[in-house]
Amino acid sequence: MGLASPNPYVGAVIADTSGEVVGTGSYTYAGVKHAEILALEAAGARARGGTLYINLEPHAHQGRTPPCTDALIAAGIRRVVAAMPDPNPKVSGRGFEQLRAAGVQVAVGSLEEQARRLNEAFARYIRHGTPLVTLKAAMTLDGQIAPPPGEASRHSAPTENGFTGSWITGELTRAHAHELRHQHDAILVGVGTILADNPLLTDRSGRPRRRPLLRVILDSRLRLPLESRLVQSVAADRKNDVLVFCASADEQKKAPLEELGIRIETIPAVEPDGRPDLPAILRRLGQLEITSLMIEGGATVNWTALASDVVDKVFLYYAPKILAGSGSIPFAAGAGFLHMSQAAQVKHIELHRFGEDFAVEGYLRDPYGE
Ligand SMILES: NC(=O)c1ccc[n+]([C@@H]2O[C@H](COP(=O)([O-])OP(=O)(O)OC[C@H]3O[C@@H](n4cnc5c(N)ncnc54)[C@H](OP(=O)(O)O)[C@@H]3O)[C@@H](O)[C@H]2O)c1
C-alpha cells in the first residue's frame, strides 16, 4: 500500500513442478520491475515447467517494461493461475490470450472477489480517469460529526499542538483512520473544517509511501488562514503536498499562500453556490494521477459529495455516544434527499470493530461499473 500507485497492486508466486514455492515478487512503482519478473528472477531455472500464481492478468504490451507474458513463456512457465483479468479495457484479456496461444494453461477466477477489491481504485481510475472516492466520517451513534460550532474549543484546550477539534472516536479507531489515509493518494476537506479544527491532515500511519498524501482543500474565496497548521506544515516541509481549489483567485490572497508552497488552482464554479465543481475537481485529480481520494468532511462538503453523485464508497466510524441537539453538526448538512426512495443506498456492507467503536464500510456503486 502506498508504493504502487498509480499502477495496480500485484503479487506473484512461482511454484516448481513439485509444488514448492521457488520465487515471489511484488510490484512497487519505484522498483519498476513487475511482480512476475521479480518472481521469475528469484526462481531462476526452477521456474521451468512451474506454475505462476498471480492476482492480476500478466500484461502483453510494452509499457514502462517489456511484456511479462514474453518473459513467462521464455522461462517455460507451464500454468498460470490468475485471480482476475486486467481492469484496463484497452488491454484486458490480451495477456491470457497470448499465454494460451503459446500453450500455457491459464485458469482465471480464484480469489477473484479479494483481488477485485485490492485494485478497486486502480480499476476506477483506469476506466474513468478519475479517482475512487471514499466518504469517511467519525460520528456519534446519532449521526453527529461535531458539537455545536465553538463549543468544542470552549470545553477543551487545543490538543496535539494546535488541533482545536474534539475527538469523537477512541485511539484504536483513530489509528485505523491513519491506515485508511495511507491507502489513499489524496484526502479532501472543505475550508470550514480547517477553520473549525485546525487539522494537519497527514498520513501518520508510519508506513512508507512513494508520494506524499496530497491534501486537497475546497476554498472558493481563499479563506485558508496563513497561520493554520496545514499551511505552516507546507512551509516547513516544502513537500508541495497541499492543493487548494478555489472559484476565483484573488491575487492578494493567493500570493502569500503560494509563497509558502501552497498550490492553488481555479476551477469553474457551479451555481447556485458559486463554489468549485466537484466532478471537475475529480477530473483534475485524475490528470494528476490520483487514483484514490478520501473525503473527510465536514458537513457541507459531505453533502455536496453525495448530491453530486461522486461517492463510490463510505467508511463511517461510530462511537457509542449520543450528542443530540439541533445545534450539533450532522454528517451531511444541506438539502438532503427528500424522499426515502432517493436515499443513497449503501450496498455490500461490512462491519468493523475497534474497541468500543465500530465502522460501516459499504459501496454506493460498483468501482468496476460504468
Ligand atoms: N467527525 C468528523 O469526521 C469530521 C470531519 C471533518 C469535519 N468535521 C466537523 O465539520 C465541521 C465543519 O463542517 P462545515 O460544513 O462547516 O465545513 P466543511 O464542509 O469542511 O467546509 C465547507 C466550506 O467549504 C467551502 N467549499 C468550497 N467549495 C466547496 C464545494 N464544492 N462544496 C462544498 N463546500 C465547498 C465552502 O466555503 P466557501 O464558500 O468559502 O468556499 C464551505 O462553506 C466542523 O465542526 C468539524 O469539526 C467533523
PDBQT file of the ligand as one rigid body, heavy atoms in Angstrom, charges set to zero:
ROOT
HETATM    1  N1  LIG A 401     -16.197  13.964  12.752  1.00  0.00    +0.000 N 
HETATM    2  C1  LIG A 401     -15.721  14.070  11.536  1.00  0.00    +0.000 C 
HETATM    3  O1  LIG A 401     -15.469  13.081  10.845  1.00  0.00    +0.000 OA
HETATM    4  C2  LIG A 401     -15.460  15.440  10.963  1.00  0.00    +0.000 A 
HETATM    5  C3  LIG A 401     -14.615  15.577   9.852  1.00  0.00    +0.000 A 
HETATM    6  C4  LIG A 401     -14.442  16.842   9.310  1.00  0.00    +0.000 A 
HETATM    7  C5  LIG A 401     -15.095  17.907   9.867  1.00  0.00    +0.000 A 
HETATM    8  N2  LIG A 401     -15.892  17.733  10.948  1.00  0.00    +0.000 N 
HETATM    9  C6  LIG A 401     -16.617  18.883  11.507  1.00  0.00    +0.000 C 
HETATM   10  O2  LIG A 401     -17.338  19.504  10.468  1.00  0.00    +0.000 OA
HETATM   11  C7  LIG A 401     -17.485  20.893  10.801  1.00  0.00    +0.000 C 
HETATM   12  C8  LIG A 401     -17.134  21.702   9.582  1.00  0.00    +0.000 C 
HETATM   13  O3  LIG A 401     -18.129  21.485   8.617  1.00  0.00    +0.000 OA
HETATM   14  P1  LIG A 401     -18.548  22.683   7.657  1.00  0.00    +0.000 P 
HETATM   15  O4  LIG A 401     -19.763  22.234   6.935  1.00  0.00    +0.000 OA
HETATM   16  O5  LIG A 401     -18.594  23.941   8.439  1.00  0.00    +0.000 OA
HETATM   17  O6  LIG A 401     -17.281  22.830   6.711  1.00  0.00    +0.000 OA
HETATM   18  P2  LIG A 401     -16.668  21.993   5.507  1.00  0.00    +0.000 P 
HETATM   19  O7  LIG A 401     -17.677  21.099   4.904  1.00  0.00    +0.000 OA
HETATM   20  O8  LIG A 401     -15.383  21.430   5.955  1.00  0.00    +0.000 OA
HETATM   21  O9  LIG A 401     -16.325  23.181   4.512  1.00  0.00    +0.000 OA
HETATM   22  C9  LIG A 401     -17.360  23.824   3.870  1.00  0.00    +0.000 C 
HETATM   23  C10 LIG A 401     -16.830  25.007   3.138  1.00  0.00    +0.000 C 
HETATM   24  O10 LIG A 401     -16.013  24.592   2.073  1.00  0.00    +0.000 OA
HETATM   25  C11 LIG A 401     -16.070  25.554   1.051  1.00  0.00    +0.000 C 
HETATM   26  N3  LIG A 401     -16.285  24.925  -0.252  1.00  0.00    +0.000 N 
HETATM   27  C12 LIG A 401     -15.611  25.233  -1.386  1.00  0.00    +0.000 A 
HETATM   28  N4  LIG A 401     -16.032  24.518  -2.402  1.00  0.00    +0.000 NA
HETATM   29  C13 LIG A 401     -16.997  23.722  -1.956  1.00  0.00    +0.000 A 
HETATM   30  C14 LIG A 401     -17.822  22.765  -2.588  1.00  0.00    +0.000 A 
HETATM   31  N5  LIG A 401     -17.725  22.476  -3.882  1.00  0.00    +0.000 N 
HETATM   32  N6  LIG A 401     -18.738  22.144  -1.836  1.00  0.00    +0.000 NA
HETATM   33  C15 LIG A 401     -18.844  22.417  -0.516  1.00  0.00    +0.000 A 
HETATM   34  N7  LIG A 401     -18.085  23.306   0.136  1.00  0.00    +0.000 NA
HETATM   35  C16 LIG A 401     -17.167  23.964  -0.582  1.00  0.00    +0.000 A 
HETATM   36  C17 LIG A 401     -17.235  26.480   1.386  1.00  0.00    +0.000 C 
HETATM   37  O11 LIG A 401     -16.714  27.694   1.839  1.00  0.00    +0.000 OA
HETATM   38  P3  LIG A 401     -16.554  28.862   0.738  1.00  0.00    +0.000 P 
HETATM   39  O12 LIG A 401     -17.930  29.106   0.205  1.00  0.00    +0.000 OA
HETATM   40  O13 LIG A 401     -15.917  29.967   1.439  1.00  0.00    +0.000 OA
HETATM   41  O14 LIG A 401     -15.664  28.236  -0.308  1.00  0.00    +0.000 OA
HETATM   42  C18 LIG A 401     -17.938  25.780   2.523  1.00  0.00    +0.000 C 
HETATM   43  O15 LIG A 401     -18.507  26.673   3.438  1.00  0.00    +0.000 OA
HETATM   44  C19 LIG A 401     -16.567  21.163  11.962  1.00  0.00    +0.000 C 
HETATM   45  O16 LIG A 401     -17.343  21.268  13.126  1.00  0.00    +0.000 OA
HETATM   46  C20 LIG A 401     -15.711  19.941  12.047  1.00  0.00    +0.000 C 
HETATM   47  O17 LIG A 401     -15.327  19.639  13.367  1.00  0.00    +0.000 OA
HETATM   48  C21 LIG A 401     -16.087  16.528  11.501  1.00  0.00    +0.000 A 
ENDROOT
TORSDOF 0
